[in-house]
């Protein structure tokens, strides 16, 4: 008897299948690289946002401290256009070495900065606005004893555009 043997049907990948697999893998890797680049950019914007929020809070605390220690009168705690010492509109963030209160007419010409990873980083792409608004009184008109203060820090980022971060509080004539 003669035995006939069936040939094994072993077969590998064809060239076409390998090329398709390579293209699919390359597309997946390119998508991952794009996602990584986007996540790095988002992390940068998040860090700028944290700095902006902190600088807004610092300015608001400076207003409260000036009122509490009587270094400013209640009439001085207002925008320059209304007889106060706080600059009108968005201004570059400068260090105030005279009074320590940011955003006033006594700011220096030295840009504000922060320390990141042991390096002094100037905040040249940040602007700040400190805006005082009268509060309406219950019987009409404005209450002369309280003002609303809104501190807005604006950040300019290439690719991220302009973003505003605002902290709002109230300052009264009474401590």
C-alpha positions in Angstrom: 0.0 0.0 0.0 1.0 3.3 -0.8 0.3 6.2 1.4 -0.6 9.5 0.0 0.3 12.3 2.1 -1.6 15.6 2.1 0.7 18.6 2.0 0.6 20.8 5.0 -1.4 24.0 4.5 1.0 26.2 6.3 1.0 29.6 5.0 2.4 33.0 6.2 1.5 36.6 5.7 1.5 37.8 2.1 3.2 41.0 1.2 -0.1 42.8 0.8 -1.2 41.8 4.3 2.1 43.0 5.7 1.7 46.4 3.9 -1.8 46.9 5.2 -0.8 46.0 8.8 2.1 48.5 8.5 -0.2 51.3 7.3 -2.7 50.7 10.1 0.1 50.7 12.7 1.6 53.9 11.3 -1.8 55.6 11.4 -2.3 54.6 15.0 1.2 55.8 15.9 0.6 59.2 14.2 -2.6 59.6 16.1 -0.9 58.8 19.4 1.9 61.4 18.6 -0.8 64.0 17.9 -2.6 63.2 21.1 0.7 63.5 23.1 1.4 66.9 21.5 -2.1 68.1 22.4 -1.8 66.9 26.0 1.5 68.7 26.4 -0.1 71.9 25.2 -3.1 71.5 27.5 -0.7 71.0 30.5 1.0 74.3 29.6 -2.3 76.1 29.5 -3.3 74.6 32.8 -0.1 75.9 34.4 -0.8 79.4 33.0 -4.3 79.2 34.3 -3.1 78.3 37.8 -0.7 81.2 37.8 -3.4 83.6 36.6 -5.9 82.5 39.2 -3.2 82.9 42.0 -2.2 86.3 40.8 -5.9 87.4 40.7 -6.3 86.2 44.3 -3.1 87.9 45.4 -4.4 91.3 44.0 -7.7 90.8 45.7 -6.0 90.0 49.0 -3.9 93.1 48.6 -7.0 95.2 48.4 -8.4 93.6 51.6 -5.0 94.0 53.4 -4.8 97.7 52.4 -8.3 98.3 53.8 -7.7 96.3 57.0 -4.4 98.0 57.9 -5.7 101.4 57.0 -2.8 102.1 54.5 -5.6 103.2 52.1 -8.8 105.1 52.8 -12.0 103.7 51.4 -12.1 106.5 48.8 -8.6 105.5 47.6 -9.8 101.9 47.0 -11.3 102.6 43.6 -10.2 103.0 40.0 -8.1 106.1 39.0 -11.0 107.5 36.9 -13.1 107.6 40.1 -10.5 109.2 42.3 -8.8 106.0 43.5 -5.3 104.7 43.1 -6.0 101.6 41.0 -5.1 101.8 37.3 -8.0 101.7 34.8 -8.3 98.9 32.2 -5.9 96.0 31.6 -2.3 96.7 32.5 0.9 94.7 32.3 1.6 93.0 35.6 4.4 95.0 37.4 6.0 94.6 40.8 4.9 97.1 43.4 7.8 97.8 45.7 6.4 101.0 47.2 3.1 99.9 48.8 3.0 96.2 47.9 -0.4 96.6 46.5 -0.6 95.4 42.9 -2.2 97.3 40.1 -1.9 100.8 41.6 -0.4 104.0 40.3 2.8 103.3 42.4 3.7 100.1 40.4 7.3 99.9 39.3 8.6 99.3 35.8 9.8 95.8 36.7 7.6 93.0 35.3 6.1 90.7 37.8 7.5 87.1 37.8 7.2 83.7 39.4 9.7 81.0 40.3 9.2 77.8 38.4 11.6 74.9 38.7 14.1 77.1 40.4 14.0 79.7 37.5 12.6 83.2 37.6 10.0 83.4 34.9 8.7 86.9 33.9 4.9 87.2 33.4 5.2 89.1 30.2 2.2 87.4 28.6 -0.1 88.3 31.5 -2.3 91.4 32.0 -4.4 92.4 35.0 -7.5 94.6 35.5 -8.8 95.6 38.9 -12.3 97.0 38.5 -14.4 98.5 41.2 -18.2 98.8 40.8 -20.7 100.5 43.1 -23.2 98.2 44.8 -26.9 99.2 44.5 -28.6 100.2 47.7 -31.9 98.7 48.8 -33.9 102.0 48.5 -32.3 102.9 45.1 -29.0 104.6 44.2 -25.7 103.2 45.3 -24.6 102.0 48.7 -21.7 104.3 49.8 -20.3 101.7 52.2 -19.5 98.8 49.9 -18.0 98.2 46.5 -17.6 95.1 44.3 -14.1 94.4 43.2 -13.3 92.1 40.2 -9.7 91.2 39.5 -9.3 89.7 36.0 -6.0 88.3 34.8 -5.7 87.8 31.1 -3.2 85.3 29.6 -2.0 85.4 26.0 -0.7 82.1 24.6 0.4 81.3 21.1 -1.9 78.6 19.9 -4.0 78.9 23.1 -5.4 82.3 22.4 -6.5 84.7 25.1 -8.0 83.4 28.3 -9.4 85.5 31.2 -9.6 84.4 34.9 -11.7 86.5 37.2 -12.0 86.6 41.0 -14.7 88.8 42.5 -15.1 90.0 46.0 -16.6 92.9 48.0 -14.9 95.5 50.1 -16.7 97.6 52.6 -15.9 100.8 54.4 -15.9 98.9 57.7 -13.1 96.5 58.8 
